[in-house]
């Protein structure tokens, strides 16, 4: 907050006018936060997609009669996760 106040003060100084634009800085910050949020969302989506894919594969392996330990080994799912798919 102290930095923001100092920047405001400088923006009002006739010798530094134009060096700091509060609206521009706010827009930059919002843009940065948006990009960070999108990146986080994308990572979560990829993680969920992998999890859903593993579950789908596990269901097919179970349908084909593969034993639960093998399904766990091939998919990376826990025994509990695999048995919940049955």
Order of alpha helices (4+ residues) and beta strands (2+ residues): alpha-alpha-alpha-alpha
